[in-house]
Amino acid sequence: PSTKSHDPIDALDFDPADLPRDEFVAWPIVERGYYGLVGAPGGVGKSIYLLQLAISIAAGRQRWGNIEIRETCPVLVINMDDSIDKQRKRLVAIMASMGITKADVGGRLHIREPMYSKLLGEGDEPTPFYKELDDNLRRIRPGLVILDPLVRFHLLDENQNTAMNQVAEAFIGLLRKHNCAGLIAHHPPKGHFVADDDMFRGATSLVTNA
């Protein structure tokens, strides 16, 4: 007899060999279909940290610090605080310090000019940027997309769980549609320097969705 999708099933009626593998681009923080948060006060180096990771993935480094790079693939970095020229100057310096060349990266690292960048407007309707990002991901097919910083990508109240859940779901929808991973740079509350679940400013739904 047929079984409806919402009916309970035997939890152990399967062959473990048939289970899909977790798709980590970089273990343990970059997994296709999910996003992670990178938090620190302004000026500490979140953007540099994320660029170092992006370069390592694009260049196919086996490790970066305590992170295992499992896949060499395109990376899209969307930094809305810095001009293209400033981003490129930073890339030159970081690559030199890491001993990575343009040939190593092989055209797999992509950046965008800062511009209107809201995933969602005052309501929950996709914006022109959302549609552009959808097209970018379709064309570039990155393993990782980085949004830096979160505050530049929405017009909603960061302290409202419902609002931040809409932002998280919009981003996760794109990640799963294009089978890529995401990282978001975010700030902690003022004066908070402890690495815990409260280190991210605003609603907890950002953390629970990650």
Buried (B, 14 or more C-beta within 10 A) or exposed (E): EEEEEEEEEEEEEEEEEEEEEEBBBBBEBBBBBBBEBBBBBEEEEBBEBBBBBBBBBBBBBEEBEEBBBBBBBBBBBBBBBBEEEEBEEBBEEBBEEBEBEEEBBEEBBBBBEBEEBBBBBEEBEBBEBBEBBBEBBEEBEBBBBBBBBBBBBBBBEBEEBEBBBBBBBBBBBBBEEBEBBBBBBBBBEEEBEEEEEEBBBBBEBBBEBB
